[in-house]
């Protein structure tokens, strides 16, 4: 019960986190690879750009993994503090705290009876443990790191497999767009969208716009 209250999800990473990290790593990699000048690119320049893309995603994968742990611990601490405030408060104040913490769709279908039931169940729990990071949290952080880094390879593999730099660049772009579509499709299915192909196309367009924006801003 404590684990559920403090947000210990059975899944190491939910689909939204997985897709978000892949898209992030993909955009970072394709932005760096996109800086390659096809007209003057030789093997040395191509190798330098590939190493830069990998190095960038290694660094940002590490940052993302650490921040995942920070977010997780912060959220659990916040939930514990909120639960303690609800337990110590009078019924009216506790109801307001619960209402403020719930998503608006749930508040719309809940009422005083549901809020009171939550308050009573919280008061019936043993003392809440102080939040801490568990093994699964570090596994999830490792997953974040690996997803960001792994997103580099589909972008750079064409430059390893194809000698023609222009053809490799076109293949890299096609792979990037296909992965963006797949990411949007996966999110659409997870959200229960009736037409996940549409969410795939929207993600493709959004990702392409973000890539153009990042390049324009000198990213």
C-alpha beads as a LAMMPS data file, in Angstrom:
LAMMPS data file: protein, C-alpha beads

219 atoms
218 bonds

1 atom types
1 bond types

-500.0 500.0 xlo xhi
-500.0 500.0 ylo yhi
-500.0 500.0 zlo zhi

Masses

1 110.0

Atoms # bond

1 1 1 0.000 0.000 0.000
2 1 1 2.830 2.388 0.878
3 1 1 4.501 1.581 -2.427
4 1 1 1.327 2.456 -4.334
5 1 1 0.902 5.697 -2.396
6 1 1 4.491 6.773 -3.017
7 1 1 4.256 6.052 -6.711
8 1 1 6.063 2.722 -7.096
9 1 1 4.652 1.756 -10.509
10 1 1 5.054 -1.870 -11.564
11 1 1 6.377 -0.780 -14.946
12 1 1 9.971 0.406 -14.925
13 1 1 9.141 3.081 -17.528
14 1 1 5.694 3.823 -18.892
15 1 1 5.143 4.148 -22.660
16 1 1 5.090 7.951 -22.528
17 1 1 8.514 8.050 -20.870
18 1 1 9.933 5.496 -23.288
19 1 1 8.674 7.274 -26.399
20 1 1 9.698 10.696 -25.065
21 1 1 13.277 9.594 -24.450
22 1 1 13.544 7.969 -27.881
23 1 1 12.204 11.095 -29.621
24 1 1 14.534 13.310 -27.602
25 1 1 17.602 11.241 -28.500
26 1 1 16.487 11.008 -32.117
27 1 1 16.078 14.776 -32.497
28 1 1 19.449 15.450 -30.862
29 1 1 21.213 12.977 -33.155
30 1 1 19.563 14.079 -36.396
31 1 1 20.224 17.732 -35.549
32 1 1 23.960 17.084 -35.284
33 1 1 24.075 14.828 -38.330
34 1 1 22.102 17.457 -40.250
35 1 1 24.972 19.896 -39.775
36 1 1 27.109 17.757 -42.088
37 1 1 27.845 19.425 -45.424
38 1 1 27.285 16.765 -48.081
39 1 1 29.155 18.772 -50.714
40 1 1 32.434 18.679 -48.799
41 1 1 31.955 15.630 -46.565
42 1 1 34.781 13.132 -46.507
43 1 1 35.225 10.076 -44.328
44 1 1 36.989 12.130 -41.664
45 1 1 34.156 14.681 -41.472
46 1 1 31.510 11.968 -41.412
47 1 1 33.306 10.121 -38.631
48 1 1 33.658 13.342 -36.633
49 1 1 29.941 14.120 -36.933
50 1 1 28.946 10.568 -35.958
51 1 1 31.161 10.687 -32.881
52 1 1 29.742 14.110 -32.007
53 1 1 26.178 12.756 -32.243
54 1 1 27.027 9.766 -30.063
55 1 1 28.924 11.900 -27.552
56 1 1 26.059 14.385 -27.323
57 1 1 23.502 11.669 -26.632
58 1 1 25.799 9.961 -24.132
59 1 1 26.030 13.244 -22.227
60 1 1 22.336 14.064 -22.439
61 1 1 21.375 10.491 -21.680
62 1 1 23.367 10.752 -18.451
63 1 1 21.761 14.097 -17.581
64 1 1 18.287 12.730 -18.304
65 1 1 18.931 9.635 -16.180
66 1 1 20.095 11.680 -13.193
67 1 1 17.173 14.090 -13.522
68 1 1 14.786 11.114 -13.694
69 1 1 16.046 10.043 -10.255
70 1 1 15.744 13.609 -8.945
71 1 1 12.157 13.909 -10.250
72 1 1 11.208 10.525 -8.811
73 1 1 12.520 11.285 -5.330
74 1 1 11.049 14.796 -5.352
75 1 1 7.605 13.534 -6.359
76 1 1 7.617 10.834 -3.678
77 1 1 8.660 13.372 -1.038
78 1 1 5.856 15.689 -2.175
79 1 1 3.276 12.889 -1.995
80 1 1 4.424 11.877 1.493
81 1 1 4.220 15.483 2.710
82 1 1 0.742 15.853 1.201
83 1 1 -0.430 12.598 2.803
84 1 1 0.872 13.770 6.195
85 1 1 -0.949 17.093 5.849
86 1 1 -4.201 15.302 4.974
87 1 1 -3.856 12.916 7.926
88 1 1 -3.238 15.782 10.381
89 1 1 -5.943 18.099 9.002
90 1 1 -9.597 18.343 9.955
91 1 1 -12.102 16.780 7.559
92 1 1 -12.947 19.963 5.644
93 1 1 -9.309 20.928 5.104
94 1 1 -8.405 17.346 4.176
95 1 1 -11.145 17.295 1.543
96 1 1 -9.785 20.507 0.013
97 1 1 -6.250 19.094 -0.064
98 1 1 -7.424 15.882 -1.710
99 1 1 -9.494 17.791 -4.242
100 1 1 -6.544 20.048 -5.124
101 1 1 -4.259 17.036 -5.615
102 1 1 -6.588 15.060 -7.898
103 1 1 -6.801 15.557 -11.672
104 1 1 -9.761 17.713 -12.732
105 1 1 -11.636 14.821 -14.458
106 1 1 -11.606 12.833 -11.207
107 1 1 -12.679 15.836 -9.144
108 1 1 -15.630 16.294 -11.504
109 1 1 -17.016 12.821 -10.726
110 1 1 -16.047 12.652 -7.033
111 1 1 -17.741 14.215 -4.064
112 1 1 -17.522 14.573 -0.272
113 1 1 -18.182 10.862 0.281
114 1 1 -15.242 9.847 -1.919
115 1 1 -12.960 12.469 -0.370
116 1 1 -13.895 11.308 3.107
117 1 1 -13.237 7.697 2.147
118 1 1 -9.755 8.635 0.947
119 1 1 -9.095 10.595 4.138
120 1 1 -10.172 7.687 6.331
121 1 1 -8.031 5.201 4.405
122 1 1 -5.018 7.480 4.724
123 1 1 -5.588 7.837 8.472
124 1 1 -5.774 4.049 8.752
125 1 1 -2.345 3.499 7.234
126 1 1 0.749 2.835 9.367
127 1 1 3.348 5.599 9.546
128 1 1 4.547 6.443 6.050
129 1 1 8.200 5.576 5.390
130 1 1 10.572 8.310 4.317
131 1 1 10.822 8.251 0.500
132 1 1 13.932 6.652 -0.940
133 1 1 15.159 5.431 -4.290
134 1 1 14.869 1.693 -4.894
135 1 1 16.651 -0.681 -7.241
136 1 1 13.903 -0.394 -9.858
137 1 1 14.396 3.387 -9.935
138 1 1 18.047 2.961 -10.888
139 1 1 17.019 0.367 -13.480
140 1 1 14.563 2.909 -14.901
141 1 1 17.273 5.592 -14.947
142 1 1 19.534 3.179 -16.822
143 1 1 16.662 2.601 -19.246
144 1 1 16.366 6.362 -19.821
145 1 1 20.094 6.563 -20.557
146 1 1 20.051 3.605 -22.940
147 1 1 16.982 4.856 -24.835
148 1 1 18.564 8.245 -25.501
149 1 1 21.844 6.660 -26.612
150 1 1 20.164 3.937 -28.694
151 1 1 18.227 6.579 -30.629
152 1 1 21.562 7.746 -32.065
153 1 1 22.287 4.580 -34.005
154 1 1 19.411 4.489 -36.531
155 1 1 20.439 8.011 -37.573
156 1 1 24.156 7.253 -38.077
157 1 1 24.010 3.653 -39.347
158 1 1 23.377 4.720 -42.990
159 1 1 26.718 6.572 -42.958
160 1 1 28.420 3.361 -41.849
161 1 1 26.666 1.129 -44.373
162 1 1 26.628 3.443 -47.436
163 1 1 29.654 5.106 -49.039
164 1 1 27.630 7.779 -50.839
165 1 1 27.225 10.605 -48.288
166 1 1 24.209 12.133 -50.051
167 1 1 22.388 8.796 -50.179
168 1 1 23.294 8.094 -46.551
169 1 1 21.868 11.479 -45.524
170 1 1 18.601 10.784 -47.342
171 1 1 18.345 7.331 -45.753
172 1 1 19.031 8.851 -42.331
173 1 1 16.213 11.354 -42.830
174 1 1 13.786 8.670 -43.975
175 1 1 14.628 6.528 -40.932
176 1 1 14.168 9.526 -38.657
177 1 1 10.737 10.327 -40.098
178 1 1 9.702 6.663 -39.881
179 1 1 10.748 6.521 -36.208
180 1 1 8.883 9.736 -35.434
181 1 1 5.764 8.271 -37.039
182 1 1 6.221 5.057 -35.030
183 1 1 6.592 7.064 -31.808
184 1 1 3.380 8.977 -32.477
185 1 1 1.561 5.793 -33.429
186 1 1 2.662 4.138 -30.166
187 1 1 1.490 7.127 -28.114
188 1 1 -1.834 7.142 -29.941
189 1 1 -2.437 3.483 -29.178
190 1 1 -1.425 3.941 -25.549
191 1 1 -3.840 6.879 -25.227
192 1 1 -6.648 4.845 -26.801
193 1 1 -6.908 7.131 -29.822
194 1 1 -9.350 5.825 -32.418
195 1 1 -6.924 6.633 -35.253
196 1 1 -3.304 6.161 -34.093
197 1 1 -2.120 6.690 -37.666
198 1 1 -3.173 10.322 -37.263
199 1 1 -1.161 10.713 -34.072
200 1 1 1.763 9.127 -35.915
201 1 1 1.516 11.723 -38.680
202 1 1 1.180 14.532 -36.136
203 1 1 4.309 13.352 -34.320
204 1 1 6.144 13.120 -37.639
205 1 1 5.222 16.731 -38.458
206 1 1 5.929 17.949 -34.916
207 1 1 9.306 16.198 -34.832
208 1 1 10.277 17.598 -38.220
209 1 1 9.293 21.104 -37.067
210 1 1 11.323 20.707 -33.869
211 1 1 14.375 19.564 -35.839
212 1 1 14.113 22.575 -38.157
213 1 1 13.680 24.892 -35.136
214 1 1 16.668 23.422 -33.287
215 1 1 18.890 23.730 -36.348
216 1 1 17.697 27.307 -36.954
217 1 1 18.515 28.209 -33.347
218 1 1 22.012 26.796 -33.742
219 1 1 21.351 23.638 -31.708

Bonds

1 1 1 2
2 1 2 3
3 1 3 4
4 1 4 5
5 1 5 6
6 1 6 7
7 1 7 8
8 1 8 9
9 1 9 10
10 1 10 11
11 1 11 12
12 1 12 13
13 1 13 14
14 1 14 15
15 1 15 16
16 1 16 17
17 1 17 18
18 1 18 19
19 1 19 20
20 1 20 21
21 1 21 22
22 1 22 23
23 1 23 24
24 1 24 25
25 1 25 26
26 1 26 27
27 1 27 28
28 1 28 29
29 1 29 30
30 1 30 31
31 1 31 32
32 1 32 33
33 1 33 34
34 1 34 35
35 1 35 36
36 1 36 37
37 1 37 38
38 1 38 39
39 1 39 40
40 1 40 41
41 1 41 42
42 1 42 43
43 1 43 44
44 1 44 45
45 1 45 46
46 1 46 47
47 1 47 48
48 1 48 49
49 1 49 50
50 1 50 51
51 1 51 52
52 1 52 53
53 1 53 54
54 1 54 55
55 1 55 56
56 1 56 57
57 1 57 58
58 1 58 59
59 1 59 60
60 1 60 61
61 1 61 62
62 1 62 63
63 1 63 64
64 1 64 65
65 1 65 66
66 1 66 67
67 1 67 68
68 1 68 69
69 1 69 70
70 1 70 71
71 1 71 72
72 1 72 73
73 1 73 74
74 1 74 75
75 1 75 76
76 1 76 77
77 1 77 78
78 1 78 79
79 1 79 80
80 1 80 81
81 1 81 82
82 1 82 83
83 1 83 84
84 1 84 85
85 1 85 86
86 1 86 87
87 1 87 88
88 1 88 89
89 1 89 90
90 1 90 91
91 1 91 92
92 1 92 93
93 1 93 94
94 1 94 95
95 1 95 96
96 1 96 97
97 1 97 98
98 1 98 99
99 1 99 100
100 1 100 101
101 1 101 102
102 1 102 103
103 1 103 104
104 1 104 105
105 1 105 106
106 1 106 107
107 1 107 108
108 1 108 109
109 1 109 110
110 1 110 111
111 1 111 112
112 1 112 113
113 1 113 114
114 1 114 115
115 1 115 116
116 1 116 117
117 1 117 118
118 1 118 119
119 1 119 120
120 1 120 121
121 1 121 122
122 1 122 123
123 1 123 124
124 1 124 125
125 1 125 126
126 1 126 127
127 1 127 128
128 1 128 129
129 1 129 130
130 1 130 131
131 1 131 132
132 1 132 133
133 1 133 134
134 1 134 135
135 1 135 136
136 1 136 137
137 1 137 138
138 1 138 139
139 1 139 140
140 1 140 141
141 1 141 142
142 1 142 143
143 1 143 144
144 1 144 145
145 1 145 146
146 1 146 147
147 1 147 148
148 1 148 149
149 1 149 150
150 1 150 151
151 1 151 152
152 1 152 153
153 1 153 154
154 1 154 155
155 1 155 156
156 1 156 157
157 1 157 158
158 1 158 159
159 1 159 160
160 1 160 161
161 1 161 162
162 1 162 163
163 1 163 164
164 1 164 165
165 1 165 166
166 1 166 167
167 1 167 168
168 1 168 169
169 1 169 170
170 1 170 171
171 1 171 172
172 1 172 173
173 1 173 174
174 1 174 175
175 1 175 176
176 1 176 177
177 1 177 178
178 1 178 179
179 1 179 180
180 1 180 181
181 1 181 182
182 1 182 183
183 1 183 184
184 1 184 185
185 1 185 186
186 1 186 187
187 1 187 188
188 1 188 189
189 1 189 190
190 1 190 191
191 1 191 192
192 1 192 193
193 1 193 194
194 1 194 195
195 1 195 196
196 1 196 197
197 1 197 198
198 1 198 199
199 1 199 200
200 1 200 201
201 1 201 202
202 1 202 203
203 1 203 204
204 1 204 205
205 1 205 206
206 1 206 207
207 1 207 208
208 1 208 209
209 1 209 210
210 1 210 211
211 1 211 212
212 1 212 213
213 1 213 214
214 1 214 215
215 1 215 216
216 1 216 217
217 1 217 218
218 1 218 219
